[in-house]
Amino acid sequence: MKIARWESAAASGELVHGFIEEGRAIPFGGGRTVGEVLAAGLDGLAGERSAADEAAASPLADVVLRAPLDPASVRDFVAFEEHVEGVSAGVEGRSHVAPEWYEAPTFYFTNPHTITGPFDVLHPPVTERLDFELELAVVIGGVDGSDGANLDAPTATRHIFGYTIMNDWSARDLQGREMKVRLGPAKGKDFGMTLGPWIVTADELSGYQDAEGFLAVRAEVYVNHQLIGHDLVSNAGWPFAEFVMYASRNSRVVPGDVLGSGTVGNGGCLAELWGRNGSLTPPPLREGDEVRMVVEGVGELINRVGAPVAAPPVPAARPRPRIRHRV
């Protein structure tokens, strides 16, 4: 099944939640929301479908899809060795994967309040190195009897409600500065994260899954209709259930959490190609560029880059005398 949120193309403003099925957008019954459906988990999905408001269904062509959920939190992993190799070549001057990368699926938290959806125009900060990142993300659902903490592999798998495409937009020049402070990323990332076009339930991709849980789905990214990168998601260092396990370790995952796979290899972002090519080739994204991401079994996510937004300047740090007592 596919669940989504949309507005009517004729009368925008009201956000409707429901199923996408056979070219139709079918609202949930009783005014239910995506958040409520995620909390009920996959076990409640059949009942939700039976209660759907068929009489209020619209042709998919008559609605405008929005981001499929408001995430409770967003974790983004760095799980593709090939991506790390390429980006490190640009940052460190040599292709290098730290031994620590292999020990656990590292992630960072990003901003759940700047989520955009299909066909939205991205308005980035002022940057000379705007980039995309092609990813597949899992969306967490509720599981009876589980609080989402310290999950084992079978329970983590049950918490995977479904999948959506993720574009982790990146301002590489801003990111590069802040990473030198040994913290982040922060402002190089948190201005925009695109999810969509919908959430595909986990069973829809089960046919692509191998015995270890890796998903052999093809992921592609195009800029202005030119294929830039493509990879199989199964080239990640860990399957998705192990992302969920690690996120829950001495912590919790809750319904509505989004966990990104990290950027796929083989051109899943421009920074990887810049590192391999030793130059800004292909060029950074500019206003007017179209980025289209396609993930097998999920769909496609299309966005355009809009005008950059200049924010108020931030003062530099003031040198302080390090006096230990008031005078």
C-alpha positions as CSV (number, residue, x, y, z in Angstrom):
1,M,0.0,0.0,0.0
2,K,1.0,3.6,-0.4
3,I,0.0,6.3,2.1
4,A,0.3,10.0,1.4
5,R,-0.9,13.6,2.1
6,W,-2.2,15.9,-0.5
7,E,-4.2,19.0,-1.3
8,S,-6.8,19.4,-4.0
9,A,-5.3,21.0,-7.1
10,A,-8.5,23.1,-7.5
11,A,-8.7,24.3,-3.9
12,S,-5.4,24.2,-2.1
13,G,-5.1,24.7,1.6
14,E,-6.8,21.6,3.1
15,L,-4.3,18.8,3.7
16,V,-5.9,15.4,3.2
17,H,-4.4,12.1,4.4
18,G,-5.0,8.7,2.8
19,F,-4.1,5.9,0.4
20,I,-2.8,6.2,-3.2
21,E,-4.2,3.3,-5.2
22,E,-4.7,2.7,-8.9
23,G,-4.4,6.3,-9.8
24,R,-6.7,7.5,-7.1
25,A,-6.2,9.4,-3.8
26,I,-8.5,7.9,-1.2
27,P,-8.9,9.7,2.2
28,F,-8.6,7.7,5.4
29,G,-11.9,7.2,7.1
30,G,-13.0,9.3,10.1
31,G,-10.5,12.1,9.4
32,R,-7.6,9.9,10.4
33,T,-4.1,11.2,9.8
34,V,-0.8,9.6,8.6
35,G,0.6,10.1,12.1
36,E,-2.3,8.1,13.7
37,V,-2.0,5.4,11.1
38,L,1.8,5.1,11.7
39,A,1.1,4.9,15.5
40,A,-1.3,2.0,14.9
41,G,1.3,0.2,12.9
42,L,1.2,-2.3,10.0
43,D,-1.2,-4.6,11.9
44,G,-3.9,-1.9,11.7
45,L,-3.5,-1.1,8.1
46,A,-6.1,-3.5,6.7
47,G,-8.7,-2.0,8.9
48,E,-7.7,1.5,7.8
49,R,-8.1,0.5,4.2
50,S,-11.6,-1.0,4.9
51,A,-12.6,2.2,6.5
52,A,-11.3,4.5,3.8
53,D,-13.6,7.1,2.4
54,E,-14.1,5.8,-1.2
55,A,-16.8,8.3,-1.9
56,A,-14.3,11.2,-1.4
57,A,-11.7,9.7,-3.7
58,S,-10.1,11.9,-6.3
59,P,-8.0,11.1,-9.4
60,L,-4.4,11.4,-8.6
61,A,-4.0,13.9,-11.4
62,D,-6.4,16.2,-9.5
63,V,-4.4,16.5,-6.3
64,V,-1.0,18.0,-5.3
65,L,1.1,15.7,-3.2
66,R,2.8,17.0,-0.2
67,A,5.5,15.6,2.1
68,P,4.0,12.3,3.3
69,L,4.4,13.0,7.0
70,D,5.7,15.4,9.6
71,P,8.5,13.4,11.1
72,A,8.9,13.1,14.8
73,S,12.6,13.1,14.2
74,V,15.0,12.6,11.3
75,R,18.2,10.5,11.6
76,D,20.4,10.3,8.5
77,F,23.1,7.6,8.3
78,V,26.3,7.4,6.3
79,A,26.1,3.8,5.2
80,F,27.6,3.6,1.7
81,E,31.3,2.9,1.6
82,E,31.7,4.2,-2.0
83,H,30.1,7.5,-1.0
84,V,32.5,7.9,1.9
85,E,35.5,7.1,-0.4
86,G,34.5,9.8,-3.0
87,V,33.6,12.6,-0.5
88,S,36.8,12.0,1.5
89,A,38.9,12.4,-1.6
90,G,37.6,16.0,-2.0
91,V,37.8,16.8,1.7
92,E,41.1,15.1,2.7
93,G,42.8,15.0,-0.7
94,R,42.8,11.2,-0.7
95,S,40.1,8.5,-0.7
96,H,39.9,7.3,2.8
97,V,37.3,5.4,5.0
98,A,38.1,5.6,8.7
99,P,38.2,2.2,10.5
100,E,35.5,3.5,12.8
101,W,33.1,3.7,9.9
102,Y,33.0,-0.1,9.8
103,E,32.2,-0.5,13.5
104,A,28.6,0.9,13.5
105,P,26.1,2.7,11.2
106,T,26.8,6.3,12.2
107,F,24.1,8.9,11.8
108,Y,23.4,12.6,12.5
109,F,20.1,14.3,13.5
110,T,18.7,16.9,11.2
111,N,15.8,19.3,11.2
112,P,12.2,17.9,11.1
113,H,10.8,21.4,10.7
114,T,12.1,22.2,7.2
115,I,10.7,19.1,5.4
116,T,9.5,19.7,1.9
117,G,7.6,17.4,-0.5
118,P,7.2,16.5,-4.1
119,F,7.5,19.3,-6.6
120,D,8.3,21.8,-3.9
121,V,10.8,24.5,-4.8
122,L,13.9,24.5,-2.6
123,H,15.1,28.0,-1.5
124,P,18.6,27.3,-0.2
125,P,20.9,29.5,1.8
126,V,23.5,31.6,-0.1
127,T,26.0,28.9,-1.2
128,E,28.4,28.2,-4.0
129,R,28.2,24.4,-3.6
130,L,24.6,23.3,-3.4
131,D,24.2,19.6,-3.7
132,F,21.6,16.8,-3.5
133,E,21.9,13.5,-1.7
134,L,20.0,10.5,-3.1
135,E,18.7,8.2,-0.3
136,L,16.0,5.8,0.7
137,A,14.5,6.2,4.1
138,V,12.5,4.0,6.5
139,V,9.5,5.4,8.4
140,I,8.9,3.9,11.8
141,G,5.5,2.6,12.9
142,G,4.1,1.3,16.1
143,V,4.4,-2.3,17.3
144,D,2.2,-3.7,20.1
145,G,4.2,-4.5,23.2
146,S,7.3,-2.5,22.1
147,D,8.4,0.8,23.5
148,G,11.0,1.2,20.7
149,A,14.0,1.0,23.0
150,N,17.0,-1.3,22.7
151,L,15.4,-3.3,19.9
152,D,16.6,-6.7,18.7
153,A,16.6,-7.4,14.9
154,P,13.2,-9.1,14.6
155,T,11.4,-6.3,16.6
156,A,13.3,-3.6,14.7
157,T,12.1,-5.2,11.4
158,R,8.5,-5.0,12.7
159,H,8.9,-1.3,13.4
160,I,9.7,-0.6,9.7
161,F,6.3,0.6,8.5
162,G,7.5,1.6,5.1
163,Y,9.9,3.5,2.8
164,T,10.1,6.9,1.2
165,I,12.6,8.7,-1.0
166,M,14.8,11.2,0.8
167,N,16.8,14.1,-0.7
168,D,19.2,15.5,1.9
169,W,20.0,18.8,0.4
170,S,23.5,20.1,1.3
171,A,25.4,23.4,1.1
172,R,28.9,21.9,0.9
173,D,30.8,25.1,1.5
174,L,28.8,25.8,4.7
175,Q,29.1,22.2,5.8
176,G,32.9,22.2,5.2
177,R,33.4,25.2,7.5
178,E,31.4,23.8,10.4
179,M,32.8,20.3,10.2
180,K,36.3,21.8,10.8
181,V,35.0,22.7,14.3
182,R,34.5,18.9,14.8
183,L,30.8,19.2,15.2
184,G,27.9,19.0,12.8
185,P,26.8,19.0,10.1
186,A,24.4,21.8,11.0
187,K,23.6,24.9,8.8
188,G,25.0,23.1,5.8
189,K,22.1,20.7,6.0
190,D,19.2,21.9,8.1
191,F,17.6,24.3,5.6
192,G,15.8,21.6,3.7
193,M,15.1,17.8,3.5
194,T,12.7,16.5,0.9
195,L,10.6,13.3,1.4
196,G,8.1,11.6,-0.9
197,P,6.2,11.1,-3.0
198,W,4.5,8.8,-0.5
199,I,5.2,6.0,2.0
200,V,5.3,2.6,0.5
201,T,4.6,-0.1,3.1
202,A,7.3,-2.6,3.8
203,D,5.6,-5.5,2.2
204,E,5.7,-3.8,-1.1
205,L,9.5,-4.1,-1.2
206,S,9.8,-7.6,0.3
207,G,10.4,-9.1,-3.1
208,Y,13.7,-7.1,-3.4
209,Q,15.0,-8.3,0.0
210,D,17.7,-10.9,0.3
211,A,18.3,-13.3,3.2
212,E,20.2,-10.7,5.2
213,G,17.6,-8.0,4.8
214,F,19.3,-5.9,2.1
215,L,17.1,-4.2,-0.4
216,A,18.3,-4.6,-4.0
217,V,16.3,-1.7,-5.4
218,R,17.8,0.6,-8.0
219,A,18.1,4.2,-7.1
220,E,18.8,6.9,-9.7
221,V,19.2,10.7,-9.7
222,Y,18.9,13.1,-12.7
223,V,19.8,16.8,-12.9
224,N,18.0,18.6,-15.7
225,H,17.1,15.1,-17.2
226,Q,20.7,14.0,-17.3
227,L,21.5,10.8,-15.3
228,I,24.1,11.7,-12.7
229,G,24.3,8.7,-10.4
230,H,22.8,5.3,-9.9
231,D,23.3,2.5,-7.4
232,L,21.6,-0.5,-5.7
233,V,20.5,0.3,-2.1
234,S,21.8,-3.2,-1.2
235,N,25.3,-1.8,-1.4
236,A,24.8,-0.2,2.0
237,G,27.0,-1.5,4.8
238,W,24.0,-2.5,6.9
239,P,20.4,-3.5,6.2
240,F,17.7,-1.1,7.4
241,A,16.7,-3.2,10.4
242,E,20.2,-2.7,11.8
243,F,19.8,1.1,11.3
244,V,16.7,0.9,13.5
245,M,18.4,-1.3,16.0
246,Y,21.3,1.1,16.3
247,A,19.0,4.2,16.6
248,S,17.2,2.5,19.4
249,R,20.3,1.6,21.3
250,N,20.1,3.2,24.8
251,S,17.4,5.3,23.2
252,R,14.1,5.0,21.5
253,V,12.5,5.1,18.1
254,V,8.9,6.2,17.9
255,P,6.1,6.2,15.2
256,G,6.9,8.9,12.7
257,D,10.6,8.8,13.0
258,V,12.5,8.8,9.7
259,L,15.8,7.1,9.2
260,G,17.7,7.8,6.0
261,S,20.0,5.3,4.4
262,G,22.7,7.9,3.7
263,T,23.8,8.8,0.2
264,V,24.1,5.9,-2.2
265,G,27.4,5.4,-4.0
266,N,28.3,5.8,-7.7
267,G,27.2,9.5,-8.0
268,G,24.5,9.7,-5.4
269,C,25.6,13.2,-4.7
270,L,27.8,15.8,-6.5
271,A,30.4,15.9,-3.7
272,E,31.3,12.3,-4.3
273,L,31.9,13.1,-8.0
274,W,33.8,16.3,-7.1
275,G,36.2,14.3,-5.0
276,R,36.7,11.6,-7.6
277,N,37.1,14.1,-10.5
278,G,39.3,16.6,-8.6
279,S,37.1,19.5,-9.7
280,L,33.5,20.8,-9.4
281,T,32.4,18.5,-12.2
282,P,29.4,18.2,-12.6
283,P,28.8,21.8,-11.5
284,P,27.0,22.7,-8.2
285,L,23.2,23.1,-8.4
286,R,22.0,26.5,-9.5
287,E,18.6,28.3,-9.4
288,G,16.3,26.7,-11.9
289,D,17.9,23.3,-11.9
290,E,15.6,20.3,-11.6
291,V,16.5,17.3,-9.5
292,R,14.6,14.0,-10.1
293,M,15.2,10.9,-7.9
294,V,13.8,7.5,-8.9
295,V,13.8,4.5,-6.6
296,E,12.6,1.2,-7.9
297,G,9.4,0.0,-6.2
298,V,8.8,3.4,-4.5
299,G,8.4,6.1,-7.2
300,E,10.0,9.4,-8.2
301,L,10.7,12.6,-6.4
302,I,11.0,15.8,-8.4
303,N,12.1,19.3,-7.1
304,R,13.4,22.5,-8.5
305,V,16.0,24.8,-7.0
306,G,14.7,28.3,-6.3
307,A,16.3,31.6,-5.4
308,P,18.7,31.5,-2.5
309,V,17.7,33.2,0.8
310,A,20.1,35.7,2.4
311,A,19.9,35.5,6.2
312,P,21.1,38.1,8.7
313,P,24.8,37.9,9.1
314,V,26.2,36.3,12.3
315,P,29.0,38.1,14.1
316,A,32.4,36.3,14.5
317,A,33.5,35.1,17.9
318,R,34.9,37.8,20.1
319,P,38.4,37.1,21.7
320,R,37.8,36.9,25.4
321,P,40.4,37.6,28.2
322,R,39.7,34.3,30.1
323,I,39.4,36.2,33.4
324,R,38.3,33.7,36.1
325,H,36.9,36.2,38.6
326,R,34.7,39.3,38.3
327,V,36.5,42.6,38.7
